[in-house]
């Protein structure tokens, strides 16, 4: 089996995925946080106290940071080269 062909095949899939991940992950997180904030502000005061927005925002940011970090690590270390 040709090693260069395998590297080329993997690179053809990872390059577009990392590029898309660098754009989609942060924008999706921002949109999700905005939607959750609008839902929270639209709910009544009792629901706001029962369901604090901070937990949802923290989870979304944590997931986005982890996913973005994986994408950035792929780019930095050249695993997809």
Secondary structure, DSSP 8 states (H G I E B T S, - for coil): --HHHHHHHHHHHHHHHHHHHHHHHHHHHHHHHHHHHHHHHHS-HHHHHHS-HHHHHHHHHHHHHHHHHHHHHHHHHTTT-
